[in-house]
Amino acid sequence: MLNEHAKLMKVFSSSGEITGRKKLQKMIYIAKKINLPFYEKYDFHFYGPYSEELTLRIEELCNLGFLNEMHEKKGGYFQYRYSLTESGEEFLANYEPDMPPMQECMQDLNDQSARFLELVSTVLYFDSLEKEEVKEKVFTLKSKQKYTEEEIGQAYEYIEAIRTKAFQ
């Protein structure tokens, strides 16, 4: 039961504090799409790929005392910050999930902005389409974000770079 939970804890152990629920959702989705062993089901929502399963697992980890969730009011909204607790670190010391090394990959993902990860995850969500069709989807579905063709090109470059980083 806790294997999938432990994998998520390993993400925090690898990347440190993650700021933002949206960023966390996108990091796990991107990791899944580059073939790291995450199995949460995702659907497309307002901010791109979203997993209710992931949200529930994070809530369970917080309730178990393995993950710390801090929220702070920032302007007109709350921002959430997640980090592994001492109990979470102790649990991982005794239970190592079957995962490839991912520290460098997760740190790189965590260093990106939530906006950029939203674009990357959206591009990956439509990866069965041709690049021109993906651009149209991005321009249509993400019109408020005002992504440029240059940013979409950067997203494709980043996907290749992070795939390489994940399996070095």
Helices and strands as residue ranges (DSSP letters): H 3-15, E 18-19, H 21-33, E 43-45, E 48-50, H 52-64, E 67-74, E 77-84, H 86-94, H 103-111, H 114-125, H 131-141, G 143-145, H 149-166
